[in-house]
Amino acid sequence: MWAFATPEERAWWSGTWGGRMVKSSVADQAVANSHATRDDLERIHQGRQEWATAPDGAFCAQNGEIPCRA
């Protein structure tokens, strides 16, 4: 489980993923394939920045794997 809840953790997560929403190949592909506009991506980025400064902001992600053998 990953958790980002402190101001430092939220700033890091927001900067890492928020920046990717406006300046990355993912952003370019989203626009090229008409999944989003540059304005949409900018709003997502701004939302992440707002979330990072919220005193009660938190983000948790569960990570797991299932090893298999044939």
BAVO-246060 format. One record per atom (N, C-alpha, C): residue in three letters; atom name; y, z, x. Coordinates in steps of 0.001 Angstrom, whole numbers, plus 500000, padded with zeros to 6 digits. Layout:
<rs>
<r aa="ALA" at="CA" c2="Y" c3="Z" c1="X"/>
...
</rs>
This chain:
<rs>
<r aa="MET" at="N" c2="498824" c3="500000" c1="500851"/>
<r aa="MET" at="CA" c2="500000" c3="500000" c1="500000"/>
<r aa="MET" at="C" c2="501229" c3="500000" c1="500890"/>
<r aa="TRP" at="N" c2="502133" c3="499107" c1="500605"/>
<r aa="TRP" at="CA" c2="503418" c3="499097" c1="501293"/>
<r aa="TRP" at="C" c2="504459" c3="499635" c1="500342"/>
<r aa="ALA" at="N" c2="505347" c3="500463" c1="500838"/>
<r aa="ALA" at="CA" c2="506425" c3="501002" c1="500005"/>
<r aa="ALA" at="C" c2="507730" c3="500924" c1="500792"/>
<r aa="PHE" at="N" c2="508764" c3="500470" c1="500112"/>
<r aa="PHE" at="CA" c2="510097" c3="500365" c1="500704"/>
<r aa="PHE" at="C" c2="511046" c3="501088" c1="499768"/>
<r aa="ALA" at="N" c2="511454" c3="502295" c1="500137"/>
<r aa="ALA" at="CA" c2="512264" c3="503107" c1="499229"/>
<r aa="ALA" at="C" c2="513475" c3="503754" c1="499892"/>
<r aa="THR" at="N" c2="513440" c3="503915" c1="501204"/>
<r aa="THR" at="CA" c2="514601" c3="504517" c1="501861"/>
<r aa="THR" at="C" c2="515690" c3="503454" c1="502000"/>
<r aa="PRO" at="N" c2="516932" c3="503871" c1="502203"/>
<r aa="PRO" at="CA" c2="518003" c3="502870" c1="502395"/>
<r aa="PRO" at="C" c2="517702" c3="501900" c1="503546"/>
<r aa="GLU" at="N" c2="517139" c3="502394" c1="504630"/>
<r aa="GLU" at="CA" c2="516821" c3="501537" c1="505775"/>
<r aa="GLU" at="C" c2="515710" c3="500540" c1="505439"/>
<r aa="GLU" at="N" c2="514685" c3="501022" c1="504754"/>
<r aa="GLU" at="CA" c2="513580" c3="500139" c1="504370"/>
<r aa="GLU" at="C" c2="514035" c3="499072" c1="503384"/>
<r aa="ARG" at="N" c2="514847" c3="499484" c1="502409"/>
<r aa="ARG" at="CA" c2="515347" c3="498514" c1="501424"/>
<r aa="ARG" at="C" c2="516245" c3="497476" c1="502090"/>
<r aa="ALA" at="N" c2="517083" c3="497900" c1="503029"/>
<r aa="ALA" at="CA" c2="517963" c3="496959" c1="503739"/>
<r aa="ALA" at="C" c2="517133" c3="495952" c1="504527"/>
<r aa="TRP" at="N" c2="516086" c3="496432" c1="505192"/>
<r aa="TRP" at="CA" c2="515234" c3="495533" c1="505970"/>
<r aa="TRP" at="C" c2="514527" c3="494542" c1="505058"/>
<r aa="TRP" at="N" c2="513892" c3="495038" c1="503986"/>
<r aa="TRP" at="CA" c2="513139" c3="494171" c1="503079"/>
<r aa="TRP" at="C" c2="514057" c3="493161" c1="502405"/>
<r aa="SER" at="N" c2="515205" c3="493607" c1="501962"/>
<r aa="SER" at="CA" c2="516169" c3="492721" c1="501318"/>
<r aa="SER" at="C" c2="516671" c3="491661" c1="502286"/>
<r aa="GLY" at="N" c2="516949" c3="492052" c1="503504"/>
<r aa="GLY" at="CA" c2="517429" c3="491091" c1="504487"/>
<r aa="GLY" at="C" c2="516378" c3="490066" c1="504862"/>
<r aa="THR" at="N" c2="515141" c3="490524" c1="504998"/>
<r aa="THR" at="CA" c2="514055" c3="489621" c1="505368"/>
<r aa="THR" at="C" c2="513750" c3="488637" c1="504254"/>
<r aa="TRP" at="N" c2="513410" c3="489145" c1="503086"/>
<r aa="TRP" at="CA" c2="513011" c3="488265" c1="501978"/>
<r aa="TRP" at="C" c2="514199" c3="487654" c1="501259"/>
<r aa="GLY" at="N" c2="515272" c3="488387" c1="501147"/>
<r aa="GLY" at="CA" c2="516455" c3="487824" c1="500506"/>
<r aa="GLY" at="C" c2="516992" c3="486628" c1="501270"/>
<r aa="GLY" at="N" c2="517011" c3="486732" c1="502586"/>
<r aa="GLY" at="CA" c2="517473" c3="485627" c1="503415"/>
<r aa="GLY" at="C" c2="516598" c3="484395" c1="503293"/>
<r aa="ARG" at="N" c2="515316" c3="484608" c1="503118"/>
<r aa="ARG" at="CA" c2="514393" c3="483483" c1="502962"/>
<r aa="ARG" at="C" c2="514650" c3="482713" c1="501674"/>
<r aa="MET" at="N" c2="515251" c3="483378" c1="500702"/>
<r aa="MET" at="CA" c2="515512" c3="482700" c1="499438"/>
<r aa="MET" at="C" c2="516636" c3="481673" c1="499550"/>
<r aa="VAL" at="N" c2="517437" c3="481754" c1="500596"/>
<r aa="VAL" at="CA" c2="518539" c3="480803" c1="500729"/>
<r aa="VAL" at="C" c2="518452" c3="479947" c1="502000"/>
<r aa="LYS" at="N" c2="517756" c3="480428" c1="503029"/>
<r aa="LYS" at="CA" c2="517712" c3="479700" c1="504300"/>
<r aa="LYS" at="C" c2="516293" c3="479681" c1="504849"/>
<r aa="SER" at="N" c2="515474" c3="478783" c1="504316"/>
<r aa="SER" at="CA" c2="514108" c3="478652" c1="504813"/>
<r aa="SER" at="C" c2="513489" c3="477387" c1="504251"/>
<r aa="SER" at="N" c2="512333" c3="477043" c1="504768"/>
<r aa="SER" at="CA" c2="511618" c3="475890" c1="504219"/>
<r aa="SER" at="C" c2="511160" c3="476169" c1="502789"/>
<r aa="VAL" at="N" c2="510901" c3="477432" c1="502468"/>
<r aa="VAL" at="CA" c2="510529" c3="477793" c1="501090"/>
<r aa="VAL" at="C" c2="511684" c3="477450" c1="500143"/>
<r aa="ALA" at="N" c2="512900" c3="477814" c1="500532"/>
<r aa="ALA" at="CA" c2="514074" c3="477503" c1="499720"/>
<r aa="ALA" at="C" c2="514244" c3="475994" c1="499594"/>
<r aa="ASP" at="N" c2="514114" c3="475278" c1="500693"/>
<r aa="ASP" at="CA" c2="514254" c3="473819" c1="500668"/>
<r aa="ASP" at="C" c2="513218" c3="473179" c1="499753"/>
<r aa="GLN" at="N" c2="511985" c3="473660" c1="499810"/>
<r aa="GLN" at="CA" c2="510924" c3="473107" c1="498967"/>
<r aa="GLN" at="C" c2="511159" c3="473430" c1="497498"/>
<r aa="ALA" at="N" c2="511641" c3="474639" c1="497204"/>
<r aa="ALA" at="CA" c2="511916" c3="475010" c1="495816"/>
<r aa="ALA" at="C" c2="512959" c3="474082" c1="495206"/>
<r aa="VAL" at="N" c2="513984" c3="473758" c1="495985"/>
<r aa="VAL" at="CA" c2="515027" c3="472851" c1="495502"/>
<r aa="VAL" at="C" c2="514489" c3="471420" c1="495416"/>
<r aa="ALA" at="N" c2="513806" c3="470968" c1="496455"/>
<r aa="ALA" at="CA" c2="513287" c3="469595" c1="496483"/>
<r aa="ALA" at="C" c2="512317" c3="469320" c1="495342"/>
<r aa="ASN" at="N" c2="511547" c3="470334" c1="494952"/>
<r aa="ASN" at="CA" c2="510557" c3="470165" c1="493875"/>
<r aa="ASN" at="C" c2="511084" c3="470587" c1="492511"/>
<r aa="SER" at="N" c2="512392" c3="470821" c1="492430"/>
<r aa="SER" at="CA" c2="513073" c3="471177" c1="491172"/>
<r aa="SER" at="C" c2="512568" c3="472475" c1="490550"/>
<r aa="HIS" at="N" c2="512102" c3="473395" c1="491382"/>
<r aa="HIS" at="CA" c2="511699" c3="474710" c1="490882"/>
<r aa="HIS" at="C" c2="512894" c3="475643" c1="490752"/>
<r aa="ALA" at="N" c2="513953" c3="475345" c1="491516"/>
<r aa="ALA" at="CA" c2="515161" c3="476176" c1="491504"/>
<r aa="ALA" at="C" c2="516317" c3="475342" c1="492048"/>
<r aa="THR" at="N" c2="517508" c3="475776" c1="491717"/>
<r aa="THR" at="CA" c2="518700" c3="475180" c1="492318"/>
<r aa="THR" at="C" c2="519179" c3="476094" c1="493438"/>
<r aa="ARG" at="N" c2="520095" c3="475602" c1="494241"/>
<r aa="ARG" at="CA" c2="520671" c3="476453" c1="495290"/>
<r aa="ARG" at="C" c2="521384" c3="477649" c1="494647"/>
<r aa="ASP" at="N" c2="522026" c3="477431" c1="493493"/>
<r aa="ASP" at="CA" c2="522685" c3="478541" c1="492794"/>
<r aa="ASP" at="C" c2="521668" c3="479583" c1="492343"/>
<r aa="ASP" at="N" c2="520513" c3="479133" c1="491833"/>
<r aa="ASP" at="CA" c2="519456" c3="480072" c1="491439"/>
<r aa="ASP" at="C" c2="519036" c3="480928" c1="492630"/>
<r aa="LEU" at="N" c2="518815" c3="480276" c1="493759"/>
<r aa="LEU" at="CA" c2="518359" c3="480991" c1="494948"/>
<r aa="LEU" at="C" c2="519418" c3="481953" c1="495462"/>
<r aa="GLU" at="N" c2="520668" c3="481560" c1="495348"/>
<r aa="GLU" at="CA" c2="521756" c3="482454" c1="495766"/>
<r aa="GLU" at="C" c2="521808" c3="483689" c1="494867"/>
<r aa="ARG" at="N" c2="521576" c3="483509" c1="493553"/>
<r aa="ARG" at="CA" c2="521551" c3="484665" c1="492639"/>
<r aa="ARG" at="C" c2="520392" c3="485601" c1="492973"/>
<r aa="ILE" at="N" c2="519250" c3="485048" c1="493328"/>
<r aa="ILE" at="CA" c2="518111" c3="485878" c1="493740"/>
<r aa="ILE" at="C" c2="518483" c3="486670" c1="494988"/>
<r aa="HIS" at="N" c2="519097" c3="486000" c1="495939"/>
<r aa="HIS" at="CA" c2="519513" c3="486662" c1="497178"/>
<r aa="HIS" at="C" c2="520503" c3="487792" c1="496882"/>
<r aa="GLN" at="N" c2="521484" c3="487524" c1="496039"/>
<r aa="GLN" at="CA" c2="522465" c3="488555" c1="495688"/>
<r aa="GLN" at="C" c2="521800" c3="489724" c1="494957"/>
<r aa="GLY" at="N" c2="520848" c3="489426" c1="494096"/>
<r aa="GLY" at="CA" c2="520121" c3="490489" c1="493396"/>
<r aa="GLY" at="C" c2="519360" c3="491388" c1="494353"/>
<r aa="ARG" at="N" c2="518757" c3="490795" c1="495355"/>
<r aa="ARG" at="CA" c2="518044" c3="491596" c1="496353"/>
<r aa="ARG" at="C" c2="519012" c3="492474" c1="497139"/>
<r aa="GLN" at="N" c2="520185" c3="491958" c1="497440"/>
<r aa="GLN" at="CA" c2="521176" c3="492761" c1="498154"/>
<r aa="GLN" at="C" c2="521645" c3="493925" c1="497290"/>
<r aa="GLU" at="N" c2="521849" c3="493687" c1="496002"/>
<r aa="GLU" at="CA" c2="522242" c3="494773" c1="495093"/>
<r aa="GLU" at="C" c2="521138" c3="495821" c1="495009"/>
<r aa="TRP" at="N" c2="519899" c3="495365" c1="494889"/>
<r aa="TRP" at="CA" c2="518761" c3="496285" c1="494824"/>
<r aa="TRP" at="C" c2="518712" c3="497158" c1="496076"/>
<r aa="ALA" at="N" c2="518974" c3="496564" c1="497237"/>
<r aa="ALA" at="CA" c2="518883" c3="497307" c1="498502"/>
<r aa="ALA" at="C" c2="519855" c3="498471" c1="498562"/>
<r aa="THR" at="N" c2="520980" c3="498373" c1="497853"/>
<r aa="THR" at="CA" c2="521973" c3="499444" c1="497890"/>
<r aa="THR" at="C" c2="521834" c3="500421" c1="496728"/>
<r aa="ALA" at="N" c2="520908" c3="500161" c1="495821"/>
<r aa="ALA" at="CA" c2="520704" c3="501065" c1="494680"/>
<r aa="ALA" at="C" c2="520056" c3="502363" c1="495166"/>
<r aa="PRO" at="N" c2="520608" c3="503511" c1="494799"/>
<r aa="PRO" at="CA" c2="520053" c3="504775" c1="495293"/>
<r aa="PRO" at="C" c2="518631" c3="505052" c1="494817"/>
<r aa="ASP" at="N" c2="518233" c3="504465" c1="493703"/>
<r aa="ASP" at="CA" c2="516882" c3="504703" c1="493188"/>
<r aa="ASP" at="C" c2="515980" c3="503481" c1="493364"/>
<r aa="GLY" at="N" c2="516397" c3="502525" c1="494195"/>
<r aa="GLY" at="CA" c2="515605" c3="501314" c1="494405"/>
<r aa="GLY" at="C" c2="514315" c3="501600" c1="495160"/>
<r aa="ALA" at="N" c2="513264" c3="500919" c1="494772"/>
<r aa="ALA" at="CA" c2="511977" c3="501036" c1="495463"/>
<r aa="ALA" at="C" c2="511184" c3="499768" c1="495221"/>
<r aa="PHE" at="N" c2="510370" c3="499405" c1="496176"/>
<r aa="PHE" at="CA" c2="509476" c3="498267" c1="496044"/>
<r aa="PHE" at="C" c2="508150" c3="498667" c1="496651"/>
<r aa="CYS" at="N" c2="507077" c3="498457" c1="495920"/>
<r aa="CYS" at="CA" c2="505737" c3="498765" c1="496407"/>
<r aa="CYS" at="C" c2="504867" c3="497523" c1="496247"/>
<r aa="ALA" at="N" c2="504047" c3="497270" c1="497225"/>
<r aa="ALA" at="CA" c2="503116" c3="496150" c1="497177"/>
<r aa="ALA" at="C" c2="501758" c3="496626" c1="497637"/>
<r aa="GLN" at="N" c2="500771" c3="496331" c1="496831"/>
<r aa="GLN" at="CA" c2="499414" c3="496706" c1="497186"/>
<r aa="GLN" at="C" c2="498788" c3="495567" c1="497971"/>
<r aa="ASN" at="N" c2="498067" c3="495908" c1="498990"/>
<r aa="ASN" at="CA" c2="497428" c3="494927" c1="499838"/>
<r aa="ASN" at="C" c2="495957" c3="495301" c1="499959"/>
<r aa="GLY" at="N" c2="495105" c3="494325" c1="499816"/>
<r aa="GLY" at="CA" c2="493682" c3="494627" c1="499939"/>
<r aa="GLY" at="C" c2="492901" c3="493389" c1="500322"/>
<r aa="GLU" at="N" c2="491664" c3="493584" c1="500639"/>
<r aa="GLU" at="CA" c2="490798" c3="492456" c1="500973"/>
<r aa="GLU" at="C" c2="489390" c3="492784" c1="500538"/>
<r aa="ILE" at="N" c2="488638" c3="491742" c1="500288"/>
<r aa="ILE" at="CA" c2="487243" c3="491906" c1="499900"/>
<r aa="ILE" at="C" c2="486393" c3="491118" c1="500909"/>
<r aa="PRO" at="N" c2="485741" c3="491818" c1="501830"/>
<r aa="PRO" at="CA" c2="484886" c3="491119" c1="502786"/>
<r aa="PRO" at="C" c2="483629" c3="490603" c1="502075"/>
<r aa="CYS" at="N" c2="483268" c3="489373" c1="502350"/>
<r aa="CYS" at="CA" c2="482082" c3="488773" c1="501734"/>
<r aa="CYS" at="C" c2="481201" c3="488137" c1="502823"/>
<r aa="ARG" at="N" c2="479921" c3="488151" c1="502556"/>
<r aa="ARG" at="CA" c2="478981" c3="487470" c1="503439"/>
<r aa="ARG" at="C" c2="478097" c3="486590" c1="502578"/>
<r aa="ALA" at="N" c2="477754" c3="485454" c1="503147"/>
<r aa="ALA" at="CA" c2="476852" c3="484545" c1="502423"/>
<r aa="ALA" at="C" c2="475477" c3="484618" c1="503016"/>
</rs>
